[in-house]
Amino acid sequence: MCQDQPHHADAYTLDVQPGDILIAATDGVFDNLFNYEILQMIQQTHFPELAKRIVEAAKAKVNCQNVTTPYQRKYKRAYNCVWEGGKDDDITCVVTLVH
């Protein structure tokens, strides 16, 4: 079984300002949700519920065949084949508000 090790993680340094929202999520979120969908949720959701809403939206796409996902587009480019619906994967999200 192949597993990523801690030293495989990406590390980032960001300049942030009070009021910024940081979203850290696994690929299961970003394979199933487009950035514009996440931005819409940020605009429409009370902050304490945001991570839960993002996870629920990503999970909702997993078993849907009639949806478009970022993973479909990546799969099409990589393999020139069609991937139907969402991608079953680990789905985890942490949202932070900078003070």
Buried (B, 14 or more C-beta within 10 A) or exposed (E): EEEEEEEEEEEEEEEEEEEEEEBEBBBBBBBBBEEEBBEEBBEEBEEEEBBEBBBEBBBEBBEEEEBEBBBBEEBEEEEEEEBEBBBEBEBBBEBEEEE
